Amino acid sequence: MKRLIPIFILPIVLSALAAWAQLPMHPLPLGTKTVSVAYVGPGDIINPAGTAWWGLRAFSAAKRGNAAVNVCNISDVACADLSTDATTGNLIISTIGGSSCSVIACTVKTLYDQTGNSGCTGGSPSPGPCDLTQATIANRPTLVVSCVNGHPCLAFARASNQRLIMPNTPPSSPLQFSVVTERTGNTTSQQNPLTEGSKWVSFTTSANTMSLGTLTATANDNAWHAVQAWYGGGGTSDLYIDGSLTQGTAGGANTCVGITMGDFCSNGFFGNALDGKVAEAGLFNGVQFTSQNNSDMNGNQHTYYGF
């Protein structure tokens, strides 16, 4: 019987050794807690009354889990809202009518204002949300599922005059812009990622250059940029690109009304459509960013998108 004991014990020993092999070599001390990094969006940095924000991530931690965009498959056979994740704030990209937007060209019909501030007038109800939309399929930007370091973006084609417009009337006071964008083609033509009335952030007719009205600064083409811009009217304006500040008089005026993403005017009259991409954009009504706001927003956008 003594000779049989090792045979019975062997399976038990082997099982214990296998379990031991799965244990971490350096287990956490008792009482140690794992901590997840909290989501921080643009609205967690600054969110004054009258702000409007459009993007493919949550505006703030409080806005996670809400609809960010309405996307359609080919010929609008099916359209559906896509929401941000209630934990990570990232856009949840599901199939649209059974179609994968990573395979087909899904168009963006509506980009929702995520702030909930309802600061735009002229629609119904009024004041109401500052959503950007486009009814004509050919004039819509497309959703790029993996665009900037795995995050989605909107791609605009200049030849198709693709743009999103806001049918309501935005606040008319001086505005602070914030845009994450890239120009990818026709690099010697004026192209406007975001326009509000007589104020606009644009790529200029010179390569590797961006402007706020007539105020210009360096911004390489075919590269992503985080842009914070304050339009000071006849006073000093700020153009803060990727951490570098340019100040001066922006000047310039036009007869546009409303807000347009991807062109100069909502009707495309000036023909300054964008050949490029936009990840997010916002307007802050009458509130000029401080130097700390500029730095914090720039850091948040660079960190999230990884450029």
N, C-alpha and C positions, 0 to 999 in steps of 0.2 A: 504493500500500500504506500510506503514511503516513496518508492520510485515513481508513483503516479502523481504525486503532489505538484511537481514542476509542470506537468502537462496541463493540469487544470488551471494553474496560476498564469501560464503564458498568455492566453488571450486577454486576461485582465491587465497584465503588464503592458502589452502592446497597445491596448485601448487607451490606457493612461498616458503612454508616451505620445500617441497621436494627438490627444487633446492638449497635452503640454506644448506640442509644436505649434499649435494655432494661437497660443497666447502671445501678446506683444512682448518684445524683449525688455521694454522699459515702460511698464504700466504706469498710468497716472496715479499720483498719491491719493489716498482716500480723502474724499471731500472736495476734490478738484472738479470744477464745472467747465464744460466746453461752451464757448461763447461764439455765436454766429455774428458776422458783421452786419450791422443795421443798414438798411437801404436809405440812401440820401439822394433825393431828387432836386431839381432846380427850385421847386417850391418850398423846400426845406431851408434853402439859403435866403430867399427873399420872395415874398408874395403879398405885395400891397394891393389895395382895392383897384379894380380895373385891369388887372393882369389877364392876358390871354396866352395860352400855351398849347402848342401842338407838337406831338412827337410820338415815337414808337417805344417809349418806356413810360413808367408812371411819373407824373408831374411831381409828386411828393410821396412820402411814406403813407400819408393819410389817404391818398388817391389810388393806392394799389388795388387791383382787382376790378377796376372800372374799364369800360370800353374806351379804346384809344383811336380806333380806325375802322371804317367800313370798307371791305375789300370785295371785289367781284371777279369771277372767273371769266373765261372767254365769252364775249357777246352778252354778258350779264345774265347768263343762264341761272346763276345763283350769286347772291351777295350776302355777306354776313359780317357782323361785328367781330373784331378781335380785341380781347381784353388783356390787360397786364396781369402778371402773376401776383397773387395776394401776398406773397412772401418776398420774392426776389425783385418785383417791379418790372421784370423783363416782359416783352410782348410774347403772348402765347400764340404761336402760329399753327392753327389747325387747318384741316382741309376745308375748301370752299366748294360745297356741292359735290364732294367726293374728289375734287381736284387738288393736287398739291401745288402750292405757289412756288415751290422750288423746281418744278418741272414746266409749268405753263406760265404765261405772263399774266399775273393777276394785276388788275388795275385798282387804284385807290380812288374810291368815289367820295368819301368824306373823311376828313381828319378832324377829330373832335377837339374842341377846346376843353381841356381837362380841369381847368381851374374851378368851374362852377360859379364864377363871379358874375356872369350874365351882364356884361358891361356894354353890349352893343345894341344899338337902336335901329328902328326902321323895319324890323321884321315882325313876326307874330309868334310868340308874345314880344313885346318891346318894353323895356330892354330885355334882351335874350342872350343866348350863348353866341360866342364868336366862332362857330364852326366854319371850316373851310371845305368847299365841296366843288364837284365838277360833274355835270349831267352828261356831257358828251364823252363817250368812251375814248375816242381817238385823242382827246385833249387831256386825258388823265395821266398822271405819273404812274409808274409801275412799282410794285413792292418787290424789293430785293431782299430775299430771306436772310442771306448771309452776306453782309455788305462791308461793314467796318469792324474788323476783328471779331467776326461771328455775330455781330448785332445787325438787325435789319435797318433799311433806309428806304427813302423814296428816290427813284431815278427819273429825271426829267429829260425828254428829248426835244431839243430846240426845233428840229425840223417839223415836229408835230405840234409845236406851240403848246406844249403841255404845261398846265398850271392849275392850281386850286385857288378858288376865290371865296370871299366872304360876302354874301348878299346883304348882310346888315351893315349899318354904319358904325365905324369904330369911334372911340373917343378922339377928340380933335386936339387935345393938349399935347405938348412935347412928349415924345416917347423914348423909352429905352428899349433897344433891340437886343436880342440874344439869338444867335444862329450857329448851328453846327453844319458845315457845308463844304462842298468840294466842286471845283469846275474841272470838267474832264474833256471838253472839246471846244472848237472855235474860240481859241484862247485870245484872239484879238478883237472880240466882239463884246459889247456890253451885255451883261446877263445879271438878272436880279433874283437872288434867292428869296428875298422878302421885301415887300413894298407896303407902305401905309400912307395913303394920300400923297402929300408932297414930300414925303420922306422915304428914303430907300437905302438898303444895303445891297451893293452890287460888286460884281467883277467888272473891271473897266475894259476899254479898248486896248489897253496895254497888257501884255502878258505878265503874269505873276503879280497882279495888282488888284486890290480891292478898294472900295470907296464907300463913304457915307456922304451922299450928295457930291460935292466937289472936293471933299477931304479924302486924300488917298494914303494908302500904306501898302507895304509889301506883303503878299500872300501867294506863295507858290501855287501854280496850277498843278492839277493831278495830285493834290495832297489835301488832307482834311484840315479844317481850321475851326477853332472856337472863336466866335466874334461877339464882342460886347460893344454896342455903339449907342451913344447918346446924341440925339439931334437937338442942339441948343438953339435952333432958330438963328437969329442974328448974332447970338453970343457964341461962346466957345463950345465946340462939339468934341466928343471923345470917340476915337476909333481904337479899340483895344483888341488886338489880334494875337492869340496864343501867348499872352503875357506881356506883349509890347504895346505901349500906349503912344498914340499920335493924337495931338490936339490942334484945333484950328477952327476956322469958320467953314461950315459945311455948305452954306448957300444952296442955290438950286430950288426950283419949284416946278410943279406940273399941275395938270388939271385932273389927275387921277383921284378917285375916291375909293374908300374901302380898303381891304387888305388883300394882297395877292401873294401867293407863294409860287415862285418859278417864273415870274414875268414882271413887267413894269406896271401895266394897267390890267384891270380885270377883263377888259375887252381885247387885250393884246395889241392895242393901237400903236404903241411905240415899238413893238417887235423886239423886245429885249428878253426873249425867252431863255431859260437856262439849259445849257448842256452840262448836266452835272447831277449832284445828289444833295439831299438834305436829310439829316437824321432827326433834327428837332429845331424848333424856333419858338420865340416868344416875344411878346410886347408887354412892357410895364408902363402903365399910364401915368405920365407926369412925374415919375420917380427916377431920378438920376442915380446910377450905381455909384457907390463910394469906391475908393481904391480897393478896399477890402472886399466889397461885393464883386468887383471885377476879378480879383484874384481868386476868390472862392468859387465863383461860377466857372471860370476858366479851368481851375483845378478839378472841379467835379466832372466837367465834360471830358477833359483829357483822360482822367482816371477811368471813368465808366466805359468810354469807347476805346481806350488803349492806343491813342495816337499821339 
